[in-house]
Amino acid sequence: MEFGLDTFGDVTVGADGKRLPYAQVIRDVVEQAVLAERVGVDAIGVGEHHRDDFAVSAPEVVLAAIAGRTSTIKLGTAVTVLSSDDPVRVFERFATLDAVSHGRAEITLGRGSFTESFPLFGYELRDYEKLFSEKLDLMAKLLDEAPVTWEGTVRAALDKQEVYPKTESGRISAWVGVGGSPESVVRAARYRLPLVLAVIGGDPVRFAPYVELYHRALSELGAEPLPVAVHAPGFVAETDREAADTLWPHLRVMRDRIGRERGWPPLTRTSFNADITEGALHAGSPETVAQKIARTVRALGITRFDLKYSNGTLPHDAMMRSIELYGTEVIPRVRALLAN
């Protein structure tokens, strides 16, 4: 069982309540990852976004900075928006990260839950499905690190093309991130890629059919079983009350901002509390969070849990304390619960 942390580099506020510069947020992300390794966290995932409320648009650069300050923690993405990127360049960048980190690079390939990168890089949203499908097909070939022959409609064809640098291990660890589409689950199985389920709403137990579908698809394809991970939001504080009271105003800022774009109603304290007790939000004291993570692990049979610890404008100091508690108290407690 592995335990990770994910961040989108959410633009945060300082002690005075004022928004921090992007540069400071990015430097804070590096410090958060350094602390994560120190307290025993297995992996750090940095998301890719191209919008005002998130500071990280080039996660592999941030991960390279983290690589220079750490030695064991795995360095991944949450996610790499493959649809609006070029698979060859993705491979080259992460093979380079793999080299400077001594084999610690990971990629989680996904479509992303935001669409700003499509017009930014000249793609049409009407090609949403085709872009991801074709580029994942090419990426799966690139991961084999052999000469690539490929033809599609979204980029130039390749004919026995070598791509460099090659990795020392012969393969970068790559996952496919999905939000609950059965077709996406089956596609991950078809390419023999491990699965990350983004559990960002509702009871995590409701995702059990997707895990079962994934394992069944692998079996029918004659493939060996592969890992399944969960990415879910959360926050750890000394007590349940402190966690809820600290998180609430900052998470509400993010949810209401996105909600205005997508037509959601404003977040209420009642629905926020329900998300902690019954939904996807793994927030509370170390014991409460450990119990909920253990329940998620047992229900879904996963081998990795990634806590998305950045939530809206939540200050850096609060996230650092959450990371410390996650590593020193939550993870050992979850391991004990699972062992029992």
C-alpha positions as CSV (number, residue, x, y, z in Angstrom):
1,M,0.0,0.0,0.0
2,E,1.3,3.4,-1.0
3,F,0.2,6.8,0.2
4,G,0.7,10.0,-1.8
5,L,-0.2,13.7,-1.8
6,D,-1.6,15.7,-4.7
7,T,-1.7,19.4,-5.3
8,F,-2.9,21.7,-8.1
9,G,-0.8,24.5,-6.9
10,D,-3.9,26.4,-5.8
11,V,-3.2,30.1,-5.5
12,T,-3.3,30.7,-1.7
13,V,-3.5,33.6,0.7
14,G,-1.0,34.8,3.2
15,A,-1.4,35.7,6.9
16,D,-2.9,39.0,5.9
17,G,-5.6,37.3,3.8
18,K,-4.2,38.7,0.6
19,R,-3.6,36.5,-2.5
20,L,0.0,35.4,-2.9
21,P,2.0,35.8,-6.1
22,Y,2.2,32.8,-8.4
23,A,6.0,32.5,-7.8
24,Q,5.6,32.2,-4.1
25,V,2.9,29.6,-4.5
26,I,5.2,27.5,-6.7
27,R,8.1,27.8,-4.2
28,D,5.7,26.8,-1.4
29,V,4.7,23.6,-3.4
30,V,8.4,22.7,-3.5
31,E,8.6,23.1,0.3
32,Q,5.5,21.0,0.8
33,A,7.0,18.2,-1.3
34,V,10.2,18.3,0.7
35,L,8.3,18.0,3.9
36,A,6.2,15.2,2.5
37,E,9.3,13.1,1.9
38,R,10.6,13.9,5.3
39,V,7.4,12.6,7.1
40,G,7.3,9.4,5.0
41,V,4.9,10.1,2.2
42,D,5.5,7.8,-0.8
43,A,4.6,10.1,-3.7
44,I,3.8,13.7,-4.7
45,G,1.6,14.6,-7.6
46,V,1.4,18.1,-9.1
47,G,-1.5,19.1,-11.4
48,E,-1.4,21.0,-14.7
49,H,-3.8,23.9,-15.2
50,H,-3.8,27.0,-17.3
51,R,-6.1,29.4,-15.4
52,D,-5.9,32.2,-12.8
53,D,-6.6,30.2,-9.7
54,F,-3.8,27.6,-10.1
55,A,-0.1,28.5,-10.3
56,V,1.3,25.4,-11.9
57,S,1.1,25.1,-15.7
58,A,4.4,23.2,-16.1
59,P,4.4,20.4,-13.5
60,E,7.5,18.7,-14.7
61,V,9.5,21.8,-14.1
62,V,8.3,22.0,-10.5
63,L,8.9,18.3,-10.1
64,A,12.5,18.8,-11.3
65,A,13.0,21.4,-8.6
66,I,11.6,19.0,-6.1
67,A,13.9,16.2,-7.4
68,G,16.9,18.4,-6.5
69,R,15.7,18.7,-2.9
70,T,14.6,15.0,-2.3
71,S,15.9,11.5,-2.8
72,T,13.1,8.9,-2.4
73,I,9.6,10.4,-3.0
74,K,8.0,9.5,-6.3
75,L,7.4,12.5,-8.6
76,G,4.2,12.5,-10.6
77,T,1.4,14.5,-12.1
78,A,-2.2,15.0,-11.2
79,V,-2.8,15.1,-14.2
80,T,-0.9,15.7,-17.4
81,V,-3.5,17.0,-19.8
82,L,-2.5,14.8,-22.7
83,S,-5.3,16.0,-25.0
84,S,-3.8,19.4,-25.5
85,D,-0.1,18.3,-25.4
86,D,2.1,16.4,-27.7
87,P,2.8,12.8,-26.6
88,V,6.4,12.9,-27.9
89,R,7.2,16.0,-25.9
90,V,5.5,14.6,-22.9
91,F,7.7,11.5,-23.1
92,E,10.8,13.5,-23.6
93,R,10.1,15.8,-20.7
94,F,9.3,13.0,-18.3
95,A,12.2,10.8,-19.4
96,T,14.4,13.8,-18.6
97,L,12.8,14.2,-15.2
98,D,13.3,10.4,-14.7
99,A,17.0,10.9,-15.3
100,V,17.5,13.8,-12.9
101,S,15.5,12.1,-10.2
102,H,17.2,8.7,-10.5
103,G,14.1,6.9,-11.8
104,R,11.4,8.5,-9.6
105,A,9.2,10.1,-12.4
106,E,5.6,9.1,-12.9
107,I,2.9,10.4,-15.3
108,T,-0.8,10.4,-14.8
109,L,-2.4,10.9,-18.2
110,G,-5.8,12.4,-18.4
111,R,-8.1,14.8,-20.1
112,G,-8.3,17.2,-17.1
113,S,-11.4,18.6,-15.6
114,F,-10.9,22.1,-17.1
115,T,-10.8,23.0,-20.8
116,E,-8.7,26.2,-20.9
117,S,-5.7,24.5,-22.5
118,F,-7.7,23.6,-25.6
119,P,-8.1,27.2,-27.0
120,L,-4.7,28.2,-25.5
121,F,-2.9,25.6,-27.6
122,G,-5.2,25.8,-30.7
123,Y,-7.4,22.7,-30.2
124,E,-11.2,22.5,-30.8
125,L,-13.4,21.2,-27.9
126,R,-15.4,19.3,-30.5
127,D,-12.4,17.0,-30.8
128,Y,-12.2,16.4,-27.1
129,E,-12.7,12.6,-27.4
130,K,-10.6,12.1,-30.5
131,L,-7.7,14.1,-29.2
132,F,-7.3,12.0,-26.0
133,S,-8.0,8.7,-27.7
134,E,-5.4,9.1,-30.4
135,K,-2.8,10.7,-28.2
136,L,-3.1,8.0,-25.6
137,D,-2.7,5.4,-28.3
138,L,0.6,7.1,-29.3
139,M,1.7,7.5,-25.7
140,A,1.2,3.8,-25.0
141,K,3.7,3.1,-27.9
142,L,6.2,5.7,-26.7
143,L,6.3,4.1,-23.2
144,D,7.7,0.9,-24.7
145,E,10.8,3.0,-25.7
146,A,11.1,1.1,-29.1
147,P,11.0,2.6,-32.6
148,V,7.5,4.0,-33.0
149,T,5.3,3.7,-36.1
150,W,2.0,5.5,-35.6
151,E,-0.6,7.3,-37.7
152,G,-3.6,9.3,-36.7
153,T,-5.4,12.5,-37.4
154,V,-4.3,14.8,-34.6
155,R,-0.5,15.1,-35.3
156,A,2.1,14.0,-37.8
157,A,2.6,10.3,-38.4
158,L,5.7,8.5,-37.2
159,D,7.6,5.8,-39.1
160,K,10.1,3.8,-37.0
161,Q,10.9,6.9,-35.1
162,E,13.3,6.7,-32.1
163,V,12.5,9.1,-29.2
164,Y,15.1,10.3,-26.7
165,P,16.3,10.2,-24.0
166,K,15.7,6.5,-23.1
167,T,15.2,5.8,-19.4
168,E,17.6,3.7,-17.3
169,S,14.8,1.3,-16.3
170,G,13.4,1.0,-19.8
171,R,9.9,2.4,-18.9
172,I,8.4,5.4,-17.2
173,S,5.7,4.6,-14.7
174,A,2.4,5.9,-16.2
175,W,-1.2,5.8,-15.0
176,V,-4.5,6.8,-16.6
177,G,-6.7,9.1,-14.6
178,V,-10.4,8.8,-15.0
179,G,-13.4,10.5,-13.4
180,G,-16.0,7.8,-13.6
181,S,-16.5,6.9,-17.3
182,P,-16.8,3.2,-18.0
183,E,-15.3,3.7,-21.4
184,S,-12.2,5.4,-19.9
185,V,-11.8,2.5,-17.4
186,V,-11.9,-0.1,-20.2
187,R,-9.5,2.0,-22.3
188,A,-7.0,2.1,-19.5
189,A,-7.2,-1.7,-19.3
190,R,-6.8,-2.1,-23.0
191,Y,-3.5,-0.2,-22.9
192,R,-2.4,-2.2,-19.8
193,L,-2.0,1.0,-17.8
194,P,-2.7,1.3,-14.1
195,L,-5.8,3.3,-13.1
196,V,-6.3,6.4,-11.0
197,L,-9.9,7.1,-10.0
198,A,-10.6,10.8,-9.2
199,V,-13.1,10.5,-6.3
200,I,-14.1,14.2,-5.9
201,G,-17.8,13.8,-5.1
202,G,-20.1,11.3,-3.4
203,D,-19.3,8.3,-1.4
204,P,-16.1,6.6,-2.5
205,V,-17.8,3.2,-2.2
206,R,-19.9,4.1,-5.3
207,F,-16.7,3.7,-7.4
208,A,-16.5,-0.1,-6.7
209,P,-18.2,-1.1,-9.9
210,Y,-15.5,0.8,-11.9
211,V,-12.7,-1.1,-10.1
212,E,-14.5,-4.4,-10.8
213,L,-15.0,-3.4,-14.5
214,Y,-11.2,-2.6,-14.7
215,H,-10.1,-5.9,-13.3
216,R,-12.7,-7.8,-15.4
217,A,-11.5,-6.0,-18.6
218,L,-7.8,-6.9,-17.8
219,S,-8.8,-10.5,-17.2
220,E,-10.7,-10.7,-20.5
221,L,-7.7,-9.2,-22.3
222,G,-5.4,-11.8,-20.8
223,A,-3.5,-9.1,-18.9
224,E,-1.9,-9.4,-15.5
225,P,-3.6,-7.5,-12.6
226,L,-2.5,-3.9,-12.4
227,P,-2.6,-1.3,-9.5
228,V,-5.6,1.0,-8.9
229,A,-5.2,4.3,-7.0
230,V,-7.7,6.8,-5.7
231,H,-7.2,10.6,-5.7
232,A,-9.5,12.3,-3.3
233,P,-9.6,15.7,-1.5
234,G,-8.9,16.1,2.2
235,F,-7.3,18.0,5.1
236,V,-5.9,17.0,8.4
237,A,-5.9,19.0,11.6
238,E,-5.6,18.3,15.3
239,T,-9.4,17.9,15.7
240,D,-12.4,17.3,13.5
241,R,-13.8,20.8,14.4
242,E,-10.5,22.5,13.7
243,A,-10.2,20.8,10.3
244,A,-13.7,21.7,9.2
245,D,-13.5,25.3,10.5
246,T,-10.1,25.9,8.9
247,L,-10.9,24.3,5.5
248,W,-14.5,25.6,5.0
249,P,-13.9,29.2,3.9
250,H,-11.0,28.3,1.6
251,L,-12.7,25.4,-0.1
252,R,-15.9,27.4,-0.5
253,V,-14.0,30.1,-2.4
254,M,-12.7,27.5,-4.9
255,R,-16.0,25.6,-5.2
256,D,-18.1,28.7,-5.7
257,R,-15.7,30.1,-8.3
258,I,-15.8,26.9,-10.3
259,G,-19.6,26.6,-9.6
260,R,-20.3,30.0,-11.2
261,E,-18.6,28.8,-14.4
262,R,-20.4,25.5,-14.4
263,G,-23.8,26.4,-13.1
264,W,-23.5,24.8,-9.7
265,P,-25.4,26.3,-6.7
266,P,-23.2,27.9,-4.0
267,L,-21.6,25.5,-1.5
268,T,-23.4,25.5,1.9
269,R,-21.9,24.6,5.2
270,T,-24.5,21.7,5.4
271,S,-23.4,20.2,2.1
272,F,-19.7,20.7,3.1
273,N,-20.3,18.9,6.4
274,A,-22.1,16.1,4.6
275,D,-19.2,15.7,2.2
276,I,-16.9,15.1,5.2
277,T,-19.2,12.6,6.9
278,E,-20.6,10.8,3.8
279,G,-18.8,12.0,0.7
280,A,-15.4,12.2,-0.9
281,L,-13.8,14.8,1.5
282,H,-11.3,13.0,3.7
283,A,-11.0,15.7,6.4
284,G,-10.8,15.8,10.1
285,S,-8.5,14.7,12.9
286,P,-5.8,12.1,12.2
287,E,-8.0,9.3,13.5
288,T,-11.0,10.4,11.5
289,V,-9.1,10.7,8.3
290,A,-7.3,7.4,8.9
291,Q,-10.6,5.6,9.4
292,K,-12.1,7.1,6.3
293,I,-9.1,6.3,4.1
294,A,-9.1,2.7,5.5
295,R,-12.7,2.4,4.6
296,T,-12.0,3.7,1.0
297,V,-9.1,1.3,0.6
298,R,-11.1,-1.7,1.8
299,A,-14.2,-0.9,-0.3
300,L,-12.3,-0.4,-3.5
301,G,-9.4,-2.8,-3.0
302,I,-6.9,-0.1,-4.1
303,T,-3.1,-0.2,-3.6
304,R,-2.5,3.5,-3.5
305,F,-4.3,6.5,-1.9
306,D,-3.4,10.1,-2.9
307,L,-4.8,12.9,-0.7
308,K,-5.4,16.1,-2.6
309,Y,-4.2,18.4,0.2
310,S,-4.5,21.8,-1.5
311,N,-8.0,23.1,-1.4
312,G,-8.7,26.6,-2.7
313,T,-7.0,29.5,-0.9
314,L,-5.9,27.3,2.1
315,P,-2.8,28.9,3.5
316,H,0.7,27.3,3.2
317,D,1.2,26.9,6.9
318,A,-2.1,25.0,7.3
319,M,-1.1,22.7,4.4
320,M,2.3,22.1,5.9
321,R,0.7,21.1,9.2
322,S,-1.8,18.8,7.3
323,I,1.1,17.2,5.5
324,E,3.0,16.6,8.7
325,L,0.0,15.0,10.4
326,Y,-0.8,12.9,7.3
327,G,2.7,11.5,7.2
328,T,3.4,11.0,10.9
329,E,-0.1,10.0,12.2
330,V,-2.6,9.2,9.4
331,I,-0.4,6.9,7.3
332,P,0.8,4.7,10.2
333,R,-2.7,4.5,11.6
334,V,-4.2,3.4,8.2
335,R,-1.5,0.7,7.9
336,A,-2.4,-0.5,11.3
337,L,-6.2,-0.5,10.5
338,L,-5.6,-2.4,7.3
339,A,-3.3,-4.9,9.0
340,N,-6.1,-5.7,11.5
